[in-house]
Amino acid sequence: MDEVGVVMNHGMYMVRLNDKDGTLVTIAPDGTVVKKEVNTFASFVRAIHVGKLGIWNRLMIDVAAIAIIILTGTGIYLSVKILRAQAKGKRRKIAA
């Protein structure tokens, strides 16, 4: 183990042991162990949530931001295209 990370969460201490399993131990304020979690996926998700992945965390945030921008732009483009087609259809009905 290289280092131990401690996070306070809703009155409980969440201690991350940096072992190969990504063990997370939840400790009550009185010192009793409430839960021990050896789930590598949950540990990975929690590491993303608290920003403990270093450059990878920043890279994932950048990719997500770019994806949001692209999805927003394409959504606006498609909405405008549909609204124009609907307006054109209404004009044709009125003219006919």
N, CA and C atoms as an extended XYZ file, in Angstrom:
288
Properties=species:S:1:pos:R:3:atomname:S:1:resname:S:1:resid:I:1 pbc="F F F"
N         0.845       -1.189        0.000 N   MET     1
C         0.000        0.000        0.000 CA  MET     1
C         0.882        1.242        0.000 C   MET     1
N         0.590        2.144       -0.913 N   ASP     2
C         1.376        3.368       -1.001 CA  ASP     2
C         0.834        4.452       -0.085 C   ASP     2
N        -0.467        4.675       -0.147 N   GLU     3
C        -1.065        5.721        0.674 CA  GLU     3
C        -2.505        5.352        0.972 C   GLU     3
N        -3.062        6.007        1.965 N   VAL     4
C        -4.449        5.772        2.359 CA  VAL     4
C        -5.188        7.089        2.214 C   VAL     4
N        -6.328        7.076        1.515 N   GLY     5
C        -7.132        8.286        1.351 CA  GLY     5
C        -8.333        8.238        2.270 C   GLY     5
N        -8.625        9.342        2.957 N   VAL     6
C        -9.757        9.404        3.877 CA  VAL     6
C       -10.693       10.517        3.425 C   VAL     6
N       -11.993       10.189        3.364 N   VAL     7
C       -13.014       11.159        2.985 CA  VAL     7
C       -14.124       11.095        4.012 C   VAL     7
N       -14.608       12.254        4.482 N   MET     8
C       -15.741       12.311        5.409 CA  MET     8
C       -17.008       12.374        4.574 C   MET     8
N       -17.948       11.460        4.825 N   ASN     9
C       -19.162       11.383        4.029 CA  ASN     9
C       -20.345       11.111        4.945 C   ASN     9
N       -21.201       12.106        5.153 N   HIS    10
C       -22.413       11.982        5.974 CA  HIS    10
C       -22.102       11.441        7.374 C   HIS    10
N       -21.076       11.952        7.997 N   GLY    11
C       -20.734       11.545        9.353 CA  GLY    11
C       -19.913       10.275        9.432 C   GLY    11
N       -19.660        9.632        8.314 N   MET    12
C       -18.856        8.408        8.287 CA  MET    12
C       -17.521        8.715        7.618 C   MET    12
N       -16.493        8.024        8.052 N   TYR    13
C       -15.196        8.148        7.402 CA  TYR    13
C       -15.080        7.033        6.376 C   TYR    13
N       -14.744        7.394        5.152 N   MET    14
C       -14.551        6.396        4.107 CA  MET    14
C       -13.057        6.337        3.828 C   MET    14
N       -12.443        5.226        4.185 N   VAL    15
C       -11.003        5.069        4.062 CA  VAL    15
C       -10.714        4.179        2.861 C   VAL    15
N        -9.995        4.713        1.904 N   ARG    16
C        -9.631        3.935        0.720 CA  ARG    16
C        -8.222        3.402        0.914 C   ARG    16
N        -8.117        2.080        0.899 N   LEU    17
C        -6.816        1.442        0.990 CA  LEU    17
C        -6.314        1.236       -0.434 C   LEU    17
N        -5.155        1.730       -0.734 N   ASN    18
C        -4.629        1.616       -2.098 CA  ASN    18
C        -3.935        0.272       -2.291 C   ASN    18
N        -4.727       -0.776       -2.187 N   ASP    19
C        -4.205       -2.101       -2.477 CA  ASP    19
C        -4.667       -2.509       -3.871 C   ASP    19
N        -4.307       -3.689       -4.310 N   LYS    20
C        -4.653       -4.114       -5.675 CA  LYS    20
C        -6.144       -4.290       -5.874 C   LYS    20
N        -6.911       -4.503       -4.800 N   ASP    21
C        -8.358       -4.696       -4.904 CA  ASP    21
C        -9.138       -3.398       -4.841 C   ASP    21
N        -8.510       -2.298       -4.446 N   GLY    22
C        -9.227       -1.035       -4.292 CA  GLY    22
C       -10.194       -1.076       -3.128 C   GLY    22
N        -9.766       -1.618       -2.010 N   THR    23
C       -10.631       -1.793       -0.848 CA  THR    23
C       -11.063       -0.454       -0.274 C   THR    23
N       -12.346       -0.350        0.061 N   LEU    24
C       -12.895        0.841        0.695 CA  LEU    24
C       -13.529        0.414        2.011 C   LEU    24
N       -13.087        1.015        3.099 N   VAL    25
C       -13.607        0.683        4.420 CA  VAL    25
C       -14.362        1.892        4.946 C   VAL    25
N       -15.621        1.691        5.366 N   THR    26
C       -16.423        2.763        5.946 CA  THR    26
C       -16.394        2.602        7.457 C   THR    26
N       -15.990        3.676        8.143 N   ILE    27
C       -15.808        3.634        9.592 CA  ILE    27
C       -16.706        4.678       10.237 C   ILE    27
N       -17.445        4.268       11.268 N   ALA    28
C       -18.303        5.180       12.025 CA  ALA    28
C       -17.428        6.076       12.893 C   ALA    28
N       -17.969        7.222       13.356 N   PRO    29
C       -17.173        8.128       14.196 CA  PRO    29
C       -16.644        7.483       15.478 C   PRO    29
N       -17.316        6.437       15.968 N   ASP    30
C       -16.829        5.777       17.187 CA  ASP    30
C       -15.722        4.765       16.900 C   ASP    30
N       -15.378        4.567       15.625 N   GLY    31
C       -14.265        3.701       15.263 CA  GLY    31
C       -14.654        2.309       14.792 C   GLY    31
N       -15.933        1.975       14.832 N   THR    32
C       -16.349        0.648       14.383 CA  THR    32
C       -16.423        0.605       12.856 C   THR    32
N       -16.052       -0.527       12.301 N   VAL    33
C       -16.109       -0.714       10.853 CA  VAL    33
C       -17.547       -1.025       10.470 C   VAL    33
N       -18.130       -0.169        9.649 N   VAL    34
C       -19.518       -0.331        9.229 CA  VAL    34
C       -19.594       -1.224        7.999 C   VAL    34
N       -18.684       -1.004        7.050 N   LYS    35
C       -18.740       -1.741        5.791 CA  LYS    35
C       -17.348       -1.822        5.192 C   LYS    35
N       -17.041       -2.968        4.597 N   LYS    36
C       -15.789       -3.134        3.860 CA  LYS    36
C       -16.168       -3.537        2.445 C   LYS    36
N       -15.723       -2.774        1.485 N   GLU    37
C       -16.127       -2.966        0.094 CA  GLU    37
C       -14.904       -3.288       -0.754 C   GLU    37
N       -14.928       -4.449       -1.377 N   VAL    38
C       -13.834       -4.839       -2.267 CA  VAL    38
C       -14.426       -5.014       -3.659 C   VAL    38
N       -14.876       -3.911       -4.217 N   ASN    39
C       -15.489       -3.914       -5.538 CA  ASN    39
C       -14.689       -2.952       -6.402 C   ASN    39
N       -13.953       -3.489       -7.343 N   THR    40
C       -13.072       -2.629       -8.137 CA  THR    40
C       -13.856       -1.645       -8.996 C   THR    40
N       -15.024       -2.059       -9.511 N   PHE    41
C       -15.824       -1.133      -10.320 CA  PHE    41
C       -16.343        0.013       -9.460 C   PHE    41
N       -16.891       -0.304       -8.276 N   ALA    42
C       -17.389        0.740       -7.378 CA  ALA    42
C       -16.249        1.653       -6.933 C   ALA    42
N       -15.084        1.079       -6.710 N   SER    43
C       -13.930        1.893       -6.333 CA  SER    43
C       -13.534        2.831       -7.468 C   SER    43
N       -13.604        2.341       -8.705 N   PHE    44
C       -13.288        3.169       -9.869 CA  PHE    44
C       -14.287        4.311      -10.007 C   PHE    44
N       -15.577        4.006       -9.865 N   VAL    45
C       -16.617        5.033       -9.972 CA  VAL    45
C       -16.447        6.071       -8.869 C   VAL    45
N       -16.160        5.623       -7.661 N   ARG    46
C       -15.954        6.551       -6.549 CA  ARG    46
C       -14.717        7.419       -6.794 C   ARG    46
N       -13.665        6.841       -7.361 N   ALA    47
C       -12.453        7.612       -7.670 CA  ALA    47
C       -12.749        8.689       -8.709 C   ALA    47
N       -13.603        8.365       -9.687 N   ILE    48
C       -14.017        9.374      -10.671 CA  ILE    48
C       -14.781       10.483       -9.967 C   ILE    48
N       -15.690       10.097       -9.072 N   HIS    49
C       -16.557       11.057       -8.386 CA  HIS    49
C       -15.766       12.056       -7.552 C   HIS    49
N       -14.743       11.590       -6.861 N   VAL    50
C       -13.973       12.485       -5.992 CA  VAL    50
C       -12.735       13.056       -6.680 C   VAL    50
N       -12.501       12.688       -7.943 N   GLY    51
C       -11.390       13.270       -8.694 CA  GLY    51
C       -10.033       12.725       -8.341 C   GLY    51
N        -9.931       11.446       -8.057 N   LYS    52
C        -8.663       10.848       -7.648 CA  LYS    52
C        -7.918       10.139       -8.775 C   LYS    52
N        -8.303       10.371      -10.026 N   LEU    53
C        -7.662        9.659      -11.131 CA  LEU    53
C        -6.598       10.490      -11.841 C   LEU    53
N        -6.305       11.663      -11.327 N   GLY    54
C        -5.251       12.489      -11.905 CA  GLY    54
C        -5.581       12.951      -13.314 C   GLY    54
N        -4.651       12.736      -14.243 N   ILE    55
C        -4.821       13.199      -15.623 CA  ILE    55
C        -5.983       12.491      -16.305 C   ILE    55
N        -6.265       11.244      -15.947 N   TRP    56
C        -7.383       10.511      -16.549 CA  TRP    56
C        -8.714       11.139      -16.178 C   TRP    56
N        -8.815       11.628      -14.953 N   ASN    57
C       -10.051       12.289      -14.517 CA  ASN    57
C       -10.290       13.543      -15.356 C   ASN    57
N        -9.252       14.330      -15.548 N   ARG    58
C        -9.357       15.553      -16.345 CA  ARG    58
C        -9.693       15.224      -17.800 C   ARG    58
N        -9.087       14.172      -18.331 N   LEU    59
C        -9.350       13.759      -19.710 CA  LEU    59
C       -10.807       13.321      -19.885 C   LEU    59
N       -11.336       12.548      -18.925 N   MET    60
C       -12.734       12.108      -19.013 CA  MET    60
C       -13.690       13.291      -18.940 C   MET    60
N       -13.377       14.274      -18.113 N   ILE    61
C       -14.224       15.466      -18.010 CA  ILE    61
C       -14.200       16.235      -19.326 C   ILE    61
N       -13.025       16.355      -19.941 N   ASP    62
C       -12.922       17.048      -21.232 CA  ASP    62
C       -13.714       16.322      -22.319 C   ASP    62
N       -13.598       15.008      -22.372 N   VAL    63
C       -14.335       14.223      -23.373 CA  VAL    63
C       -15.839       14.371      -23.154 C   VAL    63
N       -16.277       14.316      -21.891 N   ALA    64
C       -17.708       14.474      -21.592 CA  ALA    64
C       -18.194       15.865      -21.996 C   ALA    64
N       -17.396       16.891      -21.733 N   ALA    65
C       -17.787       18.257      -22.094 CA  ALA    65
C       -17.895       18.415      -23.610 C   ALA    65
N       -16.945       17.865      -24.337 N   ILE    66
C       -16.994       17.943      -25.801 CA  ILE    66
C       -18.209       17.186      -26.337 C   ILE    66
N       -18.498       16.024      -25.749 N   ALA    67
C       -19.674       15.248      -26.173 CA  ALA    67
C       -20.962       16.024      -25.917 C   ALA    67
N       -21.046       16.702      -24.776 N   ILE    68
C       -22.236       17.504      -24.460 CA  ILE    68
C       -22.397       18.636      -25.473 C   ILE    68
N       -21.299       19.292      -25.816 N   ILE    69
C       -21.353       20.382      -26.798 CA  ILE    69
C       -21.820       19.857      -28.155 C   ILE    69
N       -21.261       18.729      -28.588 N   ILE    70
C       -21.652       18.152      -29.883 CA  ILE    70
C       -23.119       17.734      -29.870 C   ILE    70
N       -23.557       17.054      -28.807 N   LEU    71
C       -24.953       16.619      -28.729 CA  LEU    71
C       -25.912       17.804      -28.694 C   LEU    71
N       -25.536       18.861      -27.989 N   THR    72
C       -26.378       20.061      -27.952 CA  THR    72
C       -26.473       20.692      -29.338 C   THR    72
N       -25.344       20.828      -30.005 N   GLY    73
C       -25.338       21.420      -31.347 CA  GLY    73
C       -26.158       20.621      -32.341 C   GLY    73
N       -25.997       19.302      -32.343 N   THR    74
C       -26.770       18.481      -33.279 CA  THR    74
C       -28.252       18.483      -32.921 C   THR    74
N       -28.575       18.555      -31.642 N   GLY    75
C       -29.981       18.637      -31.229 CA  GLY    75
C       -30.636       19.919      -31.701 C   GLY    75
N       -29.921       21.031      -31.577 N   ILE    76
C       -30.454       22.315      -32.051 CA  ILE    76
C       -30.614       22.281      -33.569 C   ILE    76
N       -29.624       21.751      -34.267 N   TYR    77
C       -29.694       21.656      -35.733 CA  TYR    77
C       -30.909       20.837      -36.169 C   TYR    77
N       -31.111       19.678      -35.553 N   LEU    78
C       -32.247       18.830      -35.928 CA  LEU    78
C       -33.581       19.483      -35.577 C   LEU    78
N       -33.642       20.185      -34.451 N   SER    79
C       -34.879       20.878      -34.072 CA  SER    79
C       -35.229       21.967      -35.075 C   SER    79
N       -34.239       22.748      -35.477 N   VAL    80
C       -34.474       23.811      -36.461 CA  VAL    80
C       -34.918       23.205      -37.786 C   VAL    80
N       -34.301       22.114      -38.178 N   LYS    81
C       -34.663       21.446      -39.432 CA  LYS    81
C       -36.124       20.975      -39.387 C   LYS    81
N       -36.537       20.384      -38.286 N   ILE    82
C       -37.919       19.905      -38.139 CA  ILE    82
C       -38.896       21.076      -38.108 C   ILE    82
N       -38.562       22.127      -37.378 N   LEU    83
C       -39.454       23.291      -37.301 CA  LEU    83
C       -39.625       23.952      -38.667 C   LEU    83
N       -38.553       24.033      -39.443 N   ARG    84
C       -38.652       24.605      -40.794 CA  ARG    84
C       -39.546       23.744      -41.686 C   ARG    84
N       -39.396       22.426      -41.584 N   ALA    85
C       -40.225       21.526      -42.398 CA  ALA    85
C       -41.692       21.647      -42.001 C   ALA    85
N       -41.974       21.773      -40.701 N   GLN    86
C       -43.360       21.937      -40.250 CA  GLN    86
C       -43.941       23.259      -40.746 C   GLN    86
N       -43.164       24.325      -40.677 N   ALA    87
C       -43.633       25.631      -41.154 CA  ALA    87
C       -43.884       25.588      -42.660 C   ALA    87
N       -43.020       24.922      -43.397 N   LYS    88
C       -43.192       24.791      -44.845 CA  LYS    88
C       -44.464       24.005      -45.159 C   LYS    88
N       -44.736       22.958      -44.388 N   GLY    89
C       -45.952       22.168      -44.573 CA  GLY    89
C       -47.206       22.973      -44.287 C   GLY    89
N       -47.165       23.817      -43.264 N   LYS    90
C       -48.317       24.673      -42.939 CA  LYS    90
C       -48.569       25.682      -44.055 C   LYS    90
N       -47.473       26.243      -44.602 N   ARG    91
C       -47.621       27.199      -45.700 CA  ARG    91
C       -48.225       26.528      -46.937 C   ARG    91
N       -47.849       25.295      -47.192 N   ARG    92
C       -48.408       24.557      -48.339 CA  ARG    92
C       -49.902       24.296      -48.146 C   ARG    92
N       -50.298       23.965      -46.906 N   LYS    93
C       -51.720       23.719      -46.618 CA  LYS    93
C       -52.542       24.980      -46.838 C   LYS    93
N       -52.002       26.106      -46.379 N   ILE    94
C       -52.719       27.378      -46.515 CA  ILE    94
C       -52.833       27.759      -47.994 C   ILE    94
N       -51.773       27.533      -48.762 N   ALA    95
C       -51.767       27.892      -50.186 CA  ALA    95
C       -52.679       26.975      -51.012 C   ALA    95
N       -52.903       25.767      -50.550 N   ALA    96
C       -53.700       24.814      -51.343 CA  ALA    96
C       -55.169       24.973      -51.192 C   ALA    96
